[in-house]
Amino acid sequence: MKDRLTLKTILLFFLPLIFMSELIQLSHVITNAFLARLLAPREIIAAFSIAFGLNIMASGVTMALTQTGICFITDRTSFKRLLRFCLILVLLPFFVVEFIALSTVGEIVFGDLMGASPGVVSQARWASAIMGFWTFPILIRNLCYAIAMNKRRTILITYATAVRLVGLIGFLFVFSIWFDGAVVGAMATVAGMTVEATFMVVATRSYFLNLEKTADRPAGVREFWSFSWPLMLMQITENGVMFVLNFFLGQLKDPDLAIASFGIVYGLMRIILAGPRNLVQTSQSLVHGRQDLRAMFQFTFGLILLYCGLIFVLFYTPLNDWILGGVMGLTAELNGYCKNAVKLIFLIAIFWATTATLRGTLSSMRKTFVIAISAGVRMVVFAGIAFSAFLYPHLNGAVLGVFSFAGAFAAETILLGWYLWHQIQRHENLFDSRDATP
């Protein structure tokens, strides 16, 4: 009989993932803080934010493959099939990014549509082309993540991220000797990810070798695709909201300031709320029954309270000025623009954590189709709120971005929560018919 899932079990699985995510997001903050100390920081950060937004959207395909790996890496044959499937899949977004960055399309997208200045556009194009190459280390890293999660050895992921962070700091200083501008952050980011992927390959090699050579019926491309495409769509739309938001922020009175400021707020938001996003993998890996589901939601509620309290301490006290002005090294202009936006991050914490648990639970049930629908709903709501930039060009772009995120995740939470409740009422054995159609 399967052991009942407890809060202690969830915590032991989840804690290393929190540290991993916080270290990843800390790397983004460190990069922004380093770039803020270079000449013309506003233009550099704006260019890096645009390039990062484009690439993080394109890498949504790669990011979703961790969940696919958790589900299908049961033997070496399945792993090899999945690796080939993934390599073919990630080439399309990789070539799209390189085409945009290295052709005149980049000038149209970054300059004409986003409203960035010529100097920002030039830096953003080169940074985008360089960041595009993070596709391949992320792919290898995420499949290794899946192996570690299946073995409940999430501490290895934390170690790998620490190695990446140390490497990033070193690469930032090294590359700044020969280069300048946003490309310094882009090159350091890709180099750090490559070091991280190498570490994960070494760390999980023994677990891979201990897998059975083949299963009775190894999963095939059709199964990979039917499970993963809704998750890819979800991840692309979630990652792509920052890139899409830049189009709306470009319509405000001072687009460079708005884009740079929200890039900073977005970086802080991701480091503060890095933990809740791992509720997806945690619930997918651990929730296999109704009792497990109850324990998972109790854990999620406690986590929401913890993060709301943390946000209050950081941004509703004098620590706000110290973080933005001292730690981040922002100019008075950027500091003032970001000050109110960071206070509203608690709204995102509530709905992001809840929707992450719902996504993971539905993935464990192999009901991923509804996640694709919710991704579309989230993007529509996000764009609807962000459209306010056209109507009110004097709005604070950072505040608008936070409200857009919060509203979008709230809509997704409502839809996925309704669907899960509907499944609970209809089916007695939620997790015993995993091969059923969505």
C-alpha positions as CSV (number, residue, x, y, z in Angstrom):
1,M,0.0,0.0,0.0
2,K,1.3,3.4,-0.9
3,D,2.4,5.6,2.0
4,R,0.1,8.6,2.7
5,L,1.5,11.8,1.5
6,T,2.4,14.1,4.4
7,L,3.4,17.7,4.7
8,K,6.9,16.6,5.8
9,T,7.4,14.6,2.6
10,I,6.2,17.5,0.5
11,L,8.6,19.8,2.3
12,L,11.6,17.6,1.9
13,F,10.9,17.3,-1.8
14,F,10.1,21.0,-2.2
15,L,12.8,22.7,-0.2
16,P,15.7,21.9,-2.6
17,L,13.6,23.2,-5.5
18,I,13.0,26.4,-3.6
19,F,16.7,26.9,-3.2
20,M,17.2,26.0,-6.9
21,S,14.6,28.5,-8.1
22,E,15.8,31.3,-5.8
23,L,19.4,30.8,-7.0
24,I,18.2,30.9,-10.6
25,Q,16.2,34.1,-10.1
26,L,19.1,35.6,-8.0
27,S,21.2,35.1,-11.1
28,H,18.8,37.4,-13.0
29,V,19.0,40.0,-10.3
30,I,22.7,39.8,-10.1
31,T,22.9,40.3,-13.9
32,N,20.6,43.3,-13.8
33,A,22.6,44.8,-10.8
34,F,25.9,44.3,-12.7
35,L,24.5,45.9,-15.9
36,A,23.1,48.8,-13.8
37,R,26.7,49.7,-12.9
38,L,27.8,49.9,-16.6
39,L,27.7,53.1,-18.7
40,A,24.2,54.0,-19.9
41,P,22.4,51.5,-17.6
42,R,18.9,52.4,-18.7
43,E,19.5,51.5,-22.3
44,I,21.5,48.4,-21.4
45,I,18.9,47.0,-19.0
46,A,16.1,47.8,-21.5
47,A,18.0,45.9,-24.3
48,F,18.7,42.9,-22.0
49,S,15.1,42.8,-20.8
50,I,13.8,42.8,-24.4
51,A,16.3,40.0,-25.4
52,F,15.5,38.0,-22.3
53,G,11.8,38.3,-22.9
54,L,12.1,37.0,-26.5
55,N,14.3,34.1,-25.5
56,I,12.4,33.1,-22.4
57,M,9.2,33.0,-24.5
58,A,10.9,30.8,-27.2
59,S,12.4,28.5,-24.5
60,G,8.9,27.7,-23.3
61,V,9.0,24.5,-25.4
62,T,12.2,23.5,-23.7
63,M,11.0,24.4,-20.2
64,A,7.9,22.2,-20.5
65,L,10.0,19.1,-21.2
66,T,10.9,18.6,-17.5
67,Q,7.3,17.5,-16.9
68,T,7.4,15.3,-19.9
69,G,10.5,13.7,-18.6
70,I,9.0,13.0,-15.2
71,C,6.2,11.2,-16.9
72,F,8.1,9.2,-19.5
73,I,11.7,8.6,-18.4
74,T,11.3,5.1,-17.0
75,D,14.0,3.3,-19.0
76,R,16.9,4.1,-21.2
77,T,15.1,3.4,-24.5
78,S,12.4,5.9,-23.6
79,F,15.0,8.4,-22.5
80,K,16.8,8.2,-25.9
81,R,13.5,8.4,-27.8
82,L,12.5,11.5,-25.7
83,L,15.9,13.1,-26.3
84,R,15.6,12.8,-30.1
85,F,12.0,14.1,-29.9
86,C,13.1,17.1,-27.9
87,L,16.1,18.0,-30.0
88,I,13.9,18.1,-33.1
89,L,11.2,20.1,-31.3
90,V,13.5,22.9,-29.9
91,L,15.2,23.6,-33.3
92,L,12.1,25.5,-34.5
93,P,12.0,28.2,-31.7
94,F,15.9,28.4,-31.9
95,F,15.9,29.3,-35.6
96,V,13.0,31.7,-35.1
97,V,14.9,33.6,-32.5
98,E,18.1,33.7,-34.6
99,F,16.1,34.9,-37.6
100,I,14.5,37.7,-35.7
101,A,17.8,38.8,-34.1
102,L,20.0,38.7,-37.1
103,S,17.6,40.0,-39.8
104,T,15.9,43.3,-40.3
105,V,12.8,41.7,-38.6
106,G,14.6,42.5,-35.3
107,E,14.6,46.2,-36.1
108,I,10.9,46.1,-36.9
109,V,10.0,44.1,-33.8
110,F,12.2,45.9,-31.3
111,G,12.2,49.3,-32.8
112,D,9.0,50.0,-34.7
113,L,6.6,47.8,-32.7
114,M,8.1,48.1,-29.2
115,G,9.2,51.7,-29.6
116,A,12.7,51.2,-28.3
117,S,15.4,53.6,-29.2
118,P,18.0,52.7,-31.9
119,G,20.7,52.1,-29.4
120,V,18.5,49.7,-27.4
121,V,17.4,47.9,-30.6
122,S,21.0,47.3,-31.7
123,Q,22.0,45.9,-28.3
124,A,18.8,43.8,-28.0
125,R,19.4,42.1,-31.4
126,W,22.9,41.0,-30.5
127,A,21.9,39.9,-27.0
128,S,18.9,37.9,-28.4
129,A,21.1,36.1,-30.9
130,I,23.6,35.1,-28.2
131,M,20.8,34.0,-25.7
132,G,19.2,31.8,-28.4
133,F,22.0,29.3,-27.8
134,W,20.8,28.6,-24.2
135,T,18.3,26.3,-25.8
136,F,20.6,23.3,-25.9
137,P,22.1,23.4,-22.3
138,I,18.5,24.0,-21.0
139,L,17.2,21.0,-22.8
140,I,19.9,18.7,-21.4
141,R,19.6,20.2,-17.9
142,N,15.8,19.8,-17.8
143,L,15.9,16.1,-18.8
144,C,18.5,15.5,-16.1
145,Y,16.2,17.4,-13.7
146,A,13.4,14.9,-14.5
147,I,15.7,12.0,-13.7
148,A,16.6,13.6,-10.4
149,M,13.0,14.3,-9.5
150,N,11.9,10.8,-10.3
151,K,14.5,9.6,-7.8
152,R,13.5,12.3,-5.3
153,R,17.1,13.6,-5.4
154,T,16.1,17.3,-5.8
155,I,19.1,18.4,-3.8
156,L,21.3,17.7,-6.9
157,I,19.3,20.4,-8.7
158,T,20.2,22.9,-6.0
159,Y,23.9,22.0,-6.2
160,A,23.8,22.5,-10.0
161,T,22.1,25.9,-9.7
162,A,24.7,27.0,-7.1
163,V,27.5,26.0,-9.6
164,R,25.7,28.1,-12.3
165,L,25.4,31.1,-10.0
166,V,29.1,31.1,-9.1
167,G,30.0,30.6,-12.8
168,L,27.7,33.5,-13.8
169,I,29.4,36.0,-11.5
170,G,32.8,35.0,-12.8
171,F,31.7,35.2,-16.5
172,L,30.1,38.6,-15.9
173,F,33.5,40.0,-14.8
174,V,35.5,38.2,-17.5
175,F,33.2,39.1,-20.4
176,S,33.0,42.8,-19.3
177,I,36.7,43.1,-19.9
178,W,36.3,42.5,-23.7
179,F,32.7,43.5,-24.3
180,D,30.2,46.1,-23.3
181,G,26.4,46.5,-23.0
182,A,23.7,43.9,-22.9
183,V,25.9,41.3,-24.7
184,V,27.9,40.9,-21.5
185,G,24.8,39.7,-19.6
186,A,23.7,37.5,-22.5
187,M,27.1,35.7,-22.9
188,A,27.5,35.3,-19.1
189,T,24.0,33.8,-18.9
190,V,24.6,31.2,-21.6
191,A,28.0,30.3,-20.2
192,G,26.5,29.8,-16.7
193,M,23.8,27.5,-18.0
194,T,26.3,25.4,-19.9
195,V,28.3,24.8,-16.7
196,E,25.0,23.9,-14.9
197,A,24.0,21.4,-17.6
198,T,27.4,19.8,-17.5
199,F,27.1,19.3,-13.7
200,M,23.7,17.7,-14.0
201,V,24.9,15.3,-16.6
202,V,27.6,14.1,-14.3
203,A,25.4,14.1,-11.2
204,T,22.6,12.0,-12.8
205,R,24.7,9.6,-14.8
206,S,24.5,6.8,-12.3
207,Y,20.7,7.1,-12.1
208,F,20.5,6.9,-15.9
209,L,22.7,3.8,-16.0
210,N,20.6,2.1,-13.4
211,L,17.4,2.5,-15.5
212,E,16.2,-0.6,-17.2
213,K,17.5,-1.0,-20.7
214,T,14.0,-1.0,-22.2
215,A,10.3,-1.3,-21.1
216,D,7.7,-3.7,-22.3
217,R,6.1,-0.9,-24.3
218,P,8.4,2.1,-24.5
219,A,6.6,5.4,-25.0
220,G,6.6,6.8,-28.5
221,V,6.5,10.1,-30.3
222,R,2.7,10.2,-30.3
223,E,2.5,9.8,-26.5
224,F,5.2,12.4,-26.0
225,W,3.4,14.9,-28.2
226,S,-0.1,14.3,-26.9
227,F,1.1,14.8,-23.3
228,S,3.5,17.7,-23.8
229,W,2.0,20.1,-26.4
230,P,-0.5,21.6,-23.9
231,L,2.3,22.1,-21.4
232,M,4.5,23.7,-24.1
233,L,1.7,26.0,-25.0
234,M,1.2,26.9,-21.4
235,Q,4.9,27.5,-20.8
236,I,5.3,29.6,-24.0
237,T,2.4,31.8,-23.1
238,E,3.6,32.2,-19.5
239,N,7.1,33.0,-20.5
240,G,5.9,35.1,-23.4
241,V,3.9,37.6,-21.4
242,M,7.0,39.7,-20.6
243,F,7.8,39.9,-24.3
244,V,4.2,40.7,-25.2
245,L,4.0,43.3,-22.4
246,N,7.0,45.1,-24.0
247,F,4.8,45.9,-27.0
248,F,2.2,47.6,-24.7
249,L,4.8,49.3,-22.6
250,G,6.2,50.7,-25.8
251,Q,3.1,52.8,-26.2
252,L,3.6,54.7,-22.9
253,K,5.0,58.2,-22.6
254,D,8.6,57.0,-21.9
255,P,8.9,53.5,-23.3
256,D,12.6,52.9,-22.5
257,L,12.0,53.8,-18.8
258,A,8.8,51.6,-18.7
259,I,10.5,48.6,-20.3
260,A,13.7,48.9,-18.1
261,S,11.7,49.4,-14.9
262,F,9.4,46.4,-15.5
263,G,12.4,44.3,-16.4
264,I,13.8,45.1,-12.9
265,V,10.4,44.5,-11.2
266,Y,10.0,41.2,-13.1
267,G,13.5,40.1,-12.0
268,L,12.6,40.8,-8.4
269,M,9.2,39.2,-8.8
270,R,10.8,36.0,-10.1
271,I,13.4,35.7,-7.4
272,I,10.8,36.4,-4.6
273,L,8.2,34.0,-6.1
274,A,10.6,31.4,-7.5
275,G,9.5,28.8,-5.0
276,P,5.8,28.6,-5.8
277,R,6.4,27.8,-9.5
278,N,8.0,24.5,-8.4
279,L,4.6,23.4,-7.0
280,V,4.0,22.2,-10.6
281,Q,6.7,19.5,-10.4
282,T,6.1,18.8,-6.8
283,S,2.4,18.1,-7.2
284,Q,2.9,16.1,-10.4
285,S,5.6,13.9,-8.7
286,L,3.8,13.4,-5.3
287,V,0.0,13.7,-5.8
288,H,-1.4,10.3,-6.7
289,G,-4.7,10.2,-4.7
290,R,-7.4,12.3,-3.0
291,Q,-5.6,12.3,0.3
292,D,-2.4,13.5,-1.4
293,L,-4.4,16.3,-3.0
294,R,-5.7,17.4,0.3
295,A,-2.2,17.6,1.8
296,M,-0.8,19.4,-1.3
297,F,-3.4,22.2,-1.0
298,Q,-2.8,22.6,2.7
299,F,0.9,23.0,1.9
300,T,0.1,25.5,-0.9
301,F,-2.1,27.6,1.4
302,G,0.7,27.8,4.0
303,L,3.2,28.7,1.3
304,I,1.0,31.6,0.1
305,L,0.8,33.0,3.6
306,L,4.6,32.8,3.9
307,Y,5.3,34.6,0.7
308,C,2.7,37.3,1.4
309,G,4.4,38.0,4.7
310,L,7.8,38.1,3.1
311,I,6.6,40.6,0.5
312,F,5.1,42.8,3.3
313,V,8.5,42.8,5.1
314,L,10.5,43.6,2.0
315,F,8.4,46.3,0.4
316,Y,6.1,47.8,3.0
317,T,9.0,48.8,5.2
318,P,12.1,51.0,4.8
319,L,13.7,47.9,3.2
320,N,12.0,48.9,0.0
321,D,14.4,51.8,-0.6
322,W,17.4,49.8,0.6
323,I,16.7,47.0,-1.9
324,L,16.0,49.2,-4.9
325,G,18.5,51.9,-4.3
326,G,21.2,50.1,-2.3
327,V,21.2,46.4,-3.4
328,M,20.0,46.9,-7.0
329,G,22.0,50.2,-7.4
330,L,19.1,51.9,-9.3
331,T,19.1,55.5,-10.2
332,A,16.6,57.8,-8.4
333,E,14.5,57.7,-11.6
334,L,14.3,53.9,-11.8
335,N,13.8,53.6,-8.0
336,G,10.8,55.9,-8.0
337,Y,9.3,54.2,-11.0
338,C,9.5,50.7,-9.4
339,K,8.7,51.6,-5.8
340,N,4.9,51.1,-5.9
341,A,5.0,48.2,-8.4
342,V,7.0,45.9,-6.1
343,K,4.4,46.4,-3.3
344,L,1.7,44.7,-5.5
345,I,3.7,41.5,-6.1
346,F,1.7,39.7,-3.3
347,L,-1.3,39.6,-5.7
348,I,0.8,37.5,-8.1
349,A,1.9,35.2,-5.2
350,I,-1.6,34.2,-4.3
351,F,-2.7,33.2,-7.8
352,W,0.6,31.9,-9.2
353,A,1.0,29.4,-6.3
354,T,-2.5,28.1,-6.6
355,T,-2.5,27.7,-10.4
356,A,0.9,25.9,-10.2
357,T,-0.5,23.3,-7.8
358,L,-3.5,22.9,-10.1
359,R,-1.3,22.4,-13.2
360,G,0.8,19.8,-11.5
361,T,-2.2,17.9,-10.2
362,L,-3.8,17.8,-13.6
363,S,-0.5,16.7,-15.2
364,S,-0.4,13.8,-12.7
365,M,-3.9,12.9,-13.8
366,R,-2.7,13.3,-17.5
367,K,-5.4,15.9,-18.0
368,T,-3.2,18.4,-19.8
369,F,-5.6,19.5,-22.5
370,V,-7.4,21.9,-20.2
371,I,-4.0,23.5,-19.3
372,A,-3.7,24.5,-23.0
373,I,-7.1,26.1,-22.8
374,S,-6.2,28.0,-19.6
375,A,-3.0,29.2,-21.2
376,G,-5.1,30.9,-24.0
377,V,-7.5,32.4,-21.4
378,R,-4.5,33.7,-19.4
379,M,-3.0,35.4,-22.4
380,V,-6.3,37.0,-23.4
381,V,-6.8,38.4,-20.0
382,F,-3.2,39.6,-19.8
383,A,-3.4,41.4,-23.1
384,G,-6.8,42.9,-22.1
385,I,-5.4,44.5,-19.0
386,A,-2.1,45.6,-20.7
387,F,-4.1,47.2,-23.5
388,S,-4.7,50.1,-21.0
389,A,-1.3,51.4,-22.1
390,F,-3.0,52.5,-25.4
391,L,-5.8,54.3,-23.5
392,Y,-3.7,55.9,-20.7
393,P,-0.1,56.6,-21.9
394,H,0.8,58.2,-18.6
395,L,0.3,55.0,-16.6
396,N,3.2,53.6,-14.6
397,G,4.4,50.7,-16.8
398,A,5.8,48.6,-13.9
399,V,2.5,48.8,-12.0
400,L,0.6,48.0,-15.2
401,G,2.7,44.9,-15.7
402,V,2.1,43.6,-12.2
403,F,-1.7,44.1,-12.5
404,S,-1.6,42.3,-15.9
405,F,0.2,39.3,-14.4
406,A,-2.1,39.1,-11.4
407,G,-5.2,39.3,-13.4
408,A,-4.0,36.7,-15.9
409,F,-3.1,34.1,-13.2
410,A,-6.4,34.8,-11.4
411,A,-8.3,33.9,-14.5
412,E,-6.3,30.7,-15.0
413,T,-6.8,29.7,-11.3
414,I,-10.5,30.0,-11.6
415,L,-10.7,27.9,-14.8
416,L,-8.3,25.1,-13.6
417,G,-10.0,25.1,-10.2
418,W,-13.4,24.7,-11.7
419,Y,-12.2,21.8,-14.0
420,L,-10.5,19.9,-11.1
421,W,-13.6,20.3,-8.9
422,H,-15.7,19.0,-11.8
423,Q,-13.4,15.9,-12.1
424,I,-13.5,15.3,-8.4
425,Q,-17.3,15.2,-8.5
426,R,-17.5,13.0,-11.6
427,H,-14.8,10.4,-10.9
428,E,-14.1,8.3,-7.9
429,N,-10.6,7.2,-8.9
430,L,-9.0,10.3,-10.3
431,F,-5.5,8.9,-10.7
432,D,-6.3,5.3,-11.8
433,S,-7.3,6.1,-15.4
434,R,-4.3,8.0,-16.5
435,D,-4.4,6.8,-20.0
436,A,-7.9,8.2,-20.6
437,T,-8.3,11.0,-23.0
438,P,-8.4,14.5,-21.6
